Amino acid sequence: MNLNVDDNLPIEIIRTKRKKTASIKISKGLIKVIVPEQLSDIKVKLLIDNRRAWILKKLNEQSTIIQPKPKQYISGESLSYLGKNYKLKVVVDNCDEVRLINGYIVVKLSKKATDQKIKNLLLKWYKNKALEKLTEKTNKYAKTMGLNVNSIFVKDYKARWGSCYPDKRISYNWRIIIAPHHIVDYVVFHELCHILHPNHSPSYWKSVETVCPDFSVHRKWLREHESELINY
């Protein structure tokens, strides 16, 4: 379903059984309104009308953000991991692996390879590191919050940083491992609090604030740096 607001801006309406509350997401000039399956068209239009000023403001803010150049995966390029910048170094060795060595992300190749192979090795490394660190952080913070998590895994999400399932499984966007530790921690807290509240109600955000008092600062950072993280 598509609706239009001021200036004929296209809005995609996504109806889902998984949500009890409505939300609006704006990314790269695209506006997605995610609503419960049974919400009437009239109420959807009212929601959009009430948030019109906010939608136009966010679109204007995003239009001023300079989009980073796509990664080339060549020696000398700057890559980030847990908020720190490292130079990429590609070397020929007797194995195919990626390691952090003296301020470099070193890609070792058994023979000269294409940029695509270098990219594949790096993405595999990032995903493995993401699973390792996110599992460590999730288990640590779940214990302090008195919660149980059944399993933790990473996925290649394009429009979310994580998801908490009713059976207490938690998945994360592996790209969050590019962000600083405190941002990663916020995402972990965000998903853990969904075990207590499977929604984004005021009670949910109160729980987030209890364990992560600066959550609003971290949310803002993610919005402002989203394009940098998804550039990998």
C-alpha positions as CSV (number, residue, x, y, z in Angstrom):
1,M,0.0,0.0,0.0
2,N,1.3,3.5,-0.9
3,L,0.2,6.9,0.4
4,N,1.5,10.4,-0.4
5,V,2.1,13.3,1.9
6,D,3.3,16.9,1.1
7,D,5.2,17.3,-2.1
8,N,4.0,13.9,-3.3
9,L,6.5,12.1,-1.2
10,P,6.1,8.3,-1.6
11,I,5.4,6.4,1.5
12,E,5.4,2.6,1.8
13,I,3.0,1.1,4.2
14,I,4.1,-2.2,5.7
15,R,1.5,-4.2,7.6
16,T,2.8,-6.9,9.9
17,K,1.5,-9.3,12.5
18,R,4.6,-8.9,14.5
19,K,4.0,-5.3,15.7
20,K,1.4,-3.9,18.1
21,T,2.5,-0.3,17.7
22,A,3.1,1.8,14.6
23,S,6.5,3.2,13.6
24,I,8.0,5.3,10.9
25,K,11.5,4.7,9.5
26,I,13.3,7.0,7.0
27,S,16.5,5.9,5.3
28,K,18.1,7.2,2.1
29,G,15.1,9.2,1.3
30,L,12.7,6.3,1.6
31,I,9.8,6.5,4.1
32,K,8.5,3.3,5.6
33,V,5.4,3.2,7.9
34,I,5.3,-0.1,9.7
35,V,1.9,-0.7,11.3
36,P,-0.1,-3.6,12.9
37,E,-1.9,-5.7,10.3
38,Q,-5.4,-4.6,11.5
39,L,-4.8,-0.9,11.7
40,S,-7.3,0.9,9.5
41,D,-6.3,3.1,6.6
42,I,-7.9,6.1,8.3
43,K,-5.7,5.7,11.3
44,V,-2.6,5.1,9.2
45,K,-3.3,8.4,7.3
46,L,-3.9,10.2,10.7
47,L,-0.5,8.9,11.9
48,I,1.2,10.2,8.8
49,D,-0.6,13.5,9.1
50,N,0.4,13.9,12.7
51,R,4.1,13.1,11.9
52,R,4.2,15.1,8.7
53,A,6.5,17.8,10.1
54,W,8.8,15.3,11.6
55,I,9.0,13.3,8.3
56,L,9.9,16.4,6.3
57,K,12.5,17.5,8.9
58,K,14.2,14.0,8.8
59,L,14.2,14.0,5.0
60,N,15.8,17.4,5.0
61,E,18.4,16.3,7.6
62,Q,19.3,13.2,5.6
63,S,19.6,15.2,2.4
64,T,22.5,17.1,3.9
65,I,24.4,14.0,4.9
66,I,27.4,13.2,2.6
67,Q,27.2,9.6,1.6
68,P,30.5,7.8,1.9
69,K,32.2,6.3,-1.1
70,P,31.8,2.5,-1.5
71,K,34.6,0.4,-0.1
72,Q,37.2,-0.7,-2.6
73,Y,39.0,-3.3,-0.4
74,I,42.5,-2.3,-1.5
75,S,45.7,-1.8,0.5
76,G,45.8,1.6,2.3
77,E,42.0,1.9,2.6
78,S,40.7,2.8,6.0
79,L,38.3,0.3,7.8
80,S,36.7,0.5,11.2
81,Y,36.2,-2.1,13.9
82,L,34.6,-1.4,17.2
83,G,34.9,2.4,16.6
84,K,38.7,2.4,15.8
85,N,40.1,3.0,12.3
86,Y,42.6,0.6,10.8
87,K,44.5,0.6,7.5
88,L,43.8,-2.4,5.3
89,K,46.9,-4.3,4.2
90,V,46.7,-7.1,1.6
91,V,49.6,-9.5,1.5
92,V,50.4,-12.7,-0.3
93,D,51.0,-15.5,2.2
94,N,50.6,-19.3,2.5
95,C,47.0,-19.1,3.8
96,D,43.7,-17.2,3.4
97,E,43.0,-15.3,6.7
98,V,42.3,-11.9,8.2
99,R,44.0,-10.6,11.4
100,L,44.5,-7.4,13.4
101,I,48.3,-6.7,13.4
102,N,49.9,-3.5,14.8
103,G,47.1,-1.1,13.7
104,Y,46.4,-2.9,10.4
105,I,43.6,-5.2,9.3
106,V,45.8,-7.6,7.4
107,V,44.3,-9.8,4.7
108,K,46.5,-12.8,3.9
109,L,46.0,-14.5,0.6
110,S,47.6,-17.7,-0.6
111,K,47.8,-16.2,-4.1
112,K,46.9,-12.9,-5.8
113,A,43.1,-12.5,-5.6
114,T,40.3,-10.4,-6.9
115,D,38.8,-7.5,-5.0
116,Q,35.7,-9.7,-4.5
117,K,37.7,-12.4,-2.7
118,I,39.3,-9.8,-0.5
119,K,35.9,-8.5,0.3
120,N,34.5,-11.9,1.0
121,L,37.3,-12.7,3.4
122,L,36.8,-9.4,5.2
123,L,33.1,-9.8,5.6
124,K,33.5,-13.3,6.9
125,W,36.0,-11.9,9.5
126,Y,33.6,-9.1,10.5
127,K,30.7,-11.6,10.9
128,N,32.8,-13.9,13.0
129,K,34.0,-11.1,15.2
130,A,30.5,-9.7,15.5
131,L,29.2,-13.1,16.7
132,E,32.0,-13.4,19.2
133,K,31.7,-10.0,20.7
134,L,27.9,-9.8,20.6
135,T,27.6,-13.2,22.3
136,E,30.1,-12.1,25.0
137,K,28.3,-8.8,25.6
138,T,24.8,-10.3,25.5
139,N,25.6,-13.0,28.0
140,K,27.3,-10.5,30.3
141,Y,24.5,-8.0,30.3
142,A,21.7,-10.6,30.4
143,K,23.3,-12.0,33.6
144,T,23.4,-8.6,35.3
145,M,19.7,-8.0,34.3
146,G,18.6,-11.5,35.5
147,L,17.6,-12.6,32.0
148,N,18.0,-15.7,30.0
149,V,18.8,-15.8,26.3
150,N,18.3,-19.0,24.3
151,S,20.6,-18.2,21.4
152,I,22.5,-15.4,19.7
153,F,23.3,-15.1,16.0
154,V,24.1,-12.4,13.4
155,K,22.3,-11.6,10.2
156,D,22.8,-9.4,7.1
157,Y,20.0,-6.9,8.0
158,K,19.6,-3.9,5.8
159,A,17.2,-1.8,7.9
160,R,17.6,-2.9,11.6
161,W,20.3,-3.4,14.1
162,G,18.8,-6.4,15.9
163,S,15.7,-8.4,16.7
164,C,14.4,-10.2,19.7
165,Y,12.2,-13.2,19.2
166,P,9.4,-14.5,21.5
167,D,11.5,-17.6,22.3
168,K,14.3,-15.4,23.6
169,R,16.5,-15.7,20.6
170,I,18.4,-12.5,19.7
171,S,19.8,-11.7,16.3
172,Y,22.0,-8.7,15.4
173,N,23.1,-6.9,12.3
174,W,26.8,-7.9,12.1
175,R,27.6,-4.3,10.9
176,I,27.1,-2.9,14.4
177,I,30.5,-4.3,15.2
178,I,32.0,-1.5,13.2
179,A,30.6,1.0,15.7
180,P,32.2,2.0,19.1
181,H,31.8,-0.3,22.1
182,H,29.2,2.0,23.8
183,I,27.0,1.9,20.7
184,V,27.3,-1.9,20.5
185,D,26.3,-2.0,24.2
186,Y,23.2,0.1,23.6
187,V,22.0,-2.2,20.8
188,V,22.5,-5.2,23.1
189,F,20.6,-3.5,25.9
190,H,17.9,-2.5,23.4
191,E,17.3,-6.2,22.4
192,L,17.6,-7.6,25.9
193,C,14.9,-5.2,27.1
194,H,12.6,-6.7,24.5
195,I,12.6,-9.9,26.5
196,L,10.8,-7.9,29.2
197,H,8.7,-5.8,26.8
198,P,8.0,-7.1,23.3
199,N,7.1,-3.6,22.0
200,H,8.3,0.0,22.1
201,S,5.9,1.1,24.8
202,P,6.8,3.7,27.5
203,S,7.5,0.9,29.9
204,Y,10.0,-0.6,27.4
205,W,11.9,2.7,27.0
206,K,11.9,3.1,30.8
207,S,13.7,-0.3,31.1
208,V,16.2,0.8,28.4
209,E,16.9,4.0,30.3
210,T,17.5,2.1,33.5
211,V,20.3,0.0,32.1
212,C,21.5,2.5,29.5
213,P,20.9,6.1,30.8
214,D,22.4,7.7,27.6
215,F,20.4,5.6,25.2
216,S,19.0,8.7,23.4
217,V,22.5,9.9,22.6
218,H,23.4,6.4,21.2
219,R,20.2,6.3,19.1
220,K,21.1,9.7,17.6
221,W,24.6,8.5,16.8
222,L,23.3,5.5,15.0
223,R,20.9,7.6,12.9
224,E,23.7,10.0,12.0
225,H,26.3,7.3,11.2
226,E,24.0,4.7,9.6
227,S,25.4,5.3,6.1
228,E,28.9,4.7,7.3
229,L,28.1,1.3,8.9
230,I,26.0,0.0,6.0
231,N,28.8,0.9,3.6
232,Y,30.6,-2.4,4.2
